[in-house]
Amino acid sequence: MTVSTRVDWGKFILDRFIWVIIIIVFLFFALQAQGFLTGTNLINLLLHASVLGLMVIGQTICLISGNFDLSAEGTVSLLVMLSAWLMVPAQAWSGGGGWEWHPLVVIPVMLLLGAGIGFLNGVMITRLRMNNFIVTLAMQLVLRGLALMLNQGNYISGTPPLFNWLGAGRIGPIPVQIIFTGLAFVGFYFFLKNSQFGRRLYAVGGNKDAARASGFSPERTITMAYVISGLLAAVAAWMLLGRLGEATDKTGVGLTLETVAASVIGGVALTGGYGTVAGAFGGVLLLSIVDNGLNLMQVNPFWVNGIRGFIILVAILIEAQKFRYRPRTSASVRSPSGD
């Protein structure tokens, strides 16, 4: 009985250790980085976390299913460039395509294309039995190449205010994108925890053969995970373009590593079947706090990646220790009820 209690407490602490780290890091920068606690800086910190956060939700859903999605940054790059090209007039200073589509037409097109890219990833992985890592990495390269071909690397600027509202609008003093991303995390947390799709997602990541024996299609669940990831990447592209007001093929580059890192730091297992959106939110916050604090302290940029890499290694070490406490009796047990 004593051993069982110790195991439960060990699992409880490790599952929530990310929040202890966040508090320690936050207090460190609050004391050491001048201006860290100002309202403007905290808003900037959350703005950085917003776009990344949406993509991390999608990455988390794919990782829980036992798969990677490395194509999301390519989706962002292409859709940012394409949507700007469709809306902006063809003038020398703007770089637009001259189609001048209304934002209310462009936005659904973006969302459909994002979901379609995710669906294509899912079909290639589940129906054609292609490796998920290679497929999504190759898809990222293809999408970024298309973004580059679309406008040959030039900037496109002058997107309409209506389109920009999600990324640049405010409700009172709070940017709309912060509110939207916060609601997305809350919504997906409860969706995965309480829906049939959420239960099936954890079951597939825990044991695909056992999931199939339970009477549902793991392939359909995995494909839906990629569709959701692609859709969220499209929303992130809309949000990012709205905030920046201009598009380039470089937009979104480098976000893939951050999405995987934030998910793993937040306790999502790379092997699938374990982790929560709430934990991934903690990973997003931690990366954003570290980036923001180091920038305020004017740390040499060459040190920043090293420090972030160290944080990721520590997170993976903690993740490895969780397997000592994690029950393995069934896929349903692997699905956490806590944060």
Secondary structure in CASP SS format (residue, H / E / C, confidence):
PFRMAT SS
TARGET T0000
AUTHOR 0000-0000-0000
METHOD secondary structure of the structure
MODEL  1
M C 1.00
T H 1.00
V H 1.00
S H 1.00
T H 1.00
R H 1.00
V H 1.00
D H 1.00
W H 1.00
G H 1.00
K H 1.00
F H 1.00
I H 1.00
L H 1.00
D H 1.00
R C 1.00
F H 1.00
I H 1.00
W H 1.00
V H 1.00
I H 1.00
I H 1.00
I H 1.00
I H 1.00
V H 1.00
F H 1.00
L H 1.00
F H 1.00
F H 1.00
A H 1.00
L H 1.00
Q H 1.00
A C 1.00
Q C 1.00
G C 1.00
F C 1.00
L C 1.00
T C 1.00
G H 1.00
T H 1.00
N H 1.00
L H 1.00
I H 1.00
N H 1.00
L H 1.00
L H 1.00
L H 1.00
H H 1.00
A H 1.00
S H 1.00
V H 1.00
L H 1.00
G H 1.00
L H 1.00
M H 1.00
V H 1.00
I H 1.00
G H 1.00
Q H 1.00
T H 1.00
I H 1.00
C H 1.00
L H 1.00
I H 1.00
S C 1.00
G C 1.00
N C 1.00
F C 1.00
D C 1.00
L C 1.00
S C 1.00
A H 1.00
E H 1.00
G H 1.00
T H 1.00
V H 1.00
S H 1.00
L H 1.00
L H 1.00
V H 1.00
M H 1.00
L H 1.00
S H 1.00
A H 1.00
W H 1.00
L H 1.00
M H 1.00
V C 1.00
P C 1.00
A C 1.00
Q C 1.00
A C 1.00
W C 1.00
S C 1.00
G C 1.00
G C 1.00
G C 1.00
G C 1.00
W C 1.00
E C 1.00
W C 1.00
H C 1.00
P H 1.00
L H 1.00
V H 1.00
V H 1.00
I H 1.00
P H 1.00
V H 1.00
M H 1.00
L H 1.00
L H 1.00
L H 1.00
G H 1.00
A H 1.00
G H 1.00
I H 1.00
G H 1.00
F H 1.00
L H 1.00
N H 1.00
G H 1.00
V H 1.00
M H 1.00
I H 1.00
T H 1.00
R C 1.00
L C 1.00
R C 1.00
M C 1.00
N C 1.00
N H 1.00
F H 1.00
I H 1.00
V H 1.00
T H 1.00
L H 1.00
A H 1.00
M H 1.00
Q H 1.00
L H 1.00
V H 1.00
L H 1.00
R H 1.00
G H 1.00
L H 1.00
A H 1.00
L H 1.00
M H 1.00
L H 1.00
N H 1.00
Q C 1.00
G C 1.00
N C 1.00
Y C 1.00
I E 1.00
S E 1.00
G C 1.00
T C 1.00
P C 1.00
P H 1.00
L H 1.00
F H 1.00
N H 1.00
W H 1.00
L H 1.00
G H 1.00
A H 1.00
G C 1.00
R E 1.00
I E 1.00
G C 1.00
P C 1.00
I E 1.00
P E 1.00
V H 1.00
Q H 1.00
I H 1.00
I H 1.00
F H 1.00
T H 1.00
G H 1.00
L H 1.00
A H 1.00
F H 1.00
V H 1.00
G H 1.00
F H 1.00
Y H 1.00
F H 1.00
F H 1.00
L H 1.00
K H 1.00
N H 1.00
S C 1.00
Q H 1.00
F H 1.00
G H 1.00
R H 1.00
R H 1.00
L H 1.00
Y H 1.00
A H 1.00
V H 1.00
G H 1.00
G H 1.00
N C 1.00
K H 1.00
D H 1.00
A H 1.00
A H 1.00
R H 1.00
A H 1.00
S C 1.00
G C 1.00
F C 1.00
S C 1.00
P H 1.00
E H 1.00
R H 1.00
T H 1.00
I H 1.00
T H 1.00
M H 1.00
A H 1.00
Y H 1.00
V H 1.00
I H 1.00
S H 1.00
G H 1.00
L H 1.00
L H 1.00
A H 1.00
A H 1.00
V H 1.00
A H 1.00
A H 1.00
W H 1.00
M H 1.00
L H 1.00
L H 1.00
G H 1.00
R H 1.00
L H 1.00
G C 1.00
E E 1.00
A E 1.00
T C 1.00
D C 1.00
K C 1.00
T C 1.00
G C 1.00
V C 1.00
G C 1.00
L H 1.00
T H 1.00
L H 1.00
E H 1.00
T H 1.00
V H 1.00
A H 1.00
A H 1.00
S H 1.00
V H 1.00
I H 1.00
G C 1.00
G C 1.00
V C 1.00
A C 1.00
L C 1.00
T C 1.00
G C 1.00
G C 1.00
Y C 1.00
G C 1.00
T C 1.00
V H 1.00
A H 1.00
G H 1.00
A H 1.00
F H 1.00
G H 1.00
G H 1.00
V H 1.00
L H 1.00
L H 1.00
L H 1.00
S H 1.00
I H 1.00
V H 1.00
D H 1.00
N H 1.00
G H 1.00
L H 1.00
N H 1.00
L H 1.00
M C 1.00
Q C 1.00
V C 1.00
N C 1.00
P H 1.00
F H 1.00
W H 1.00
V H 1.00
N H 1.00
G H 1.00
I H 1.00
R H 1.00
G H 1.00
F H 1.00
I H 1.00
I H 1.00
L H 1.00
V H 1.00
A H 1.00
I H 1.00
L H 1.00
I H 1.00
E H 1.00
A H 1.00
Q H 1.00
K H 1.00
F C 1.00
R C 1.00
Y C 1.00
R C 1.00
P C 1.00
R C 1.00
T C 1.00
S C 1.00
A H 1.00
S H 1.00
V H 1.00
R H 1.00
S C 1.00
P C 1.00
S C 1.00
G C 1.00
D C 1.00
END
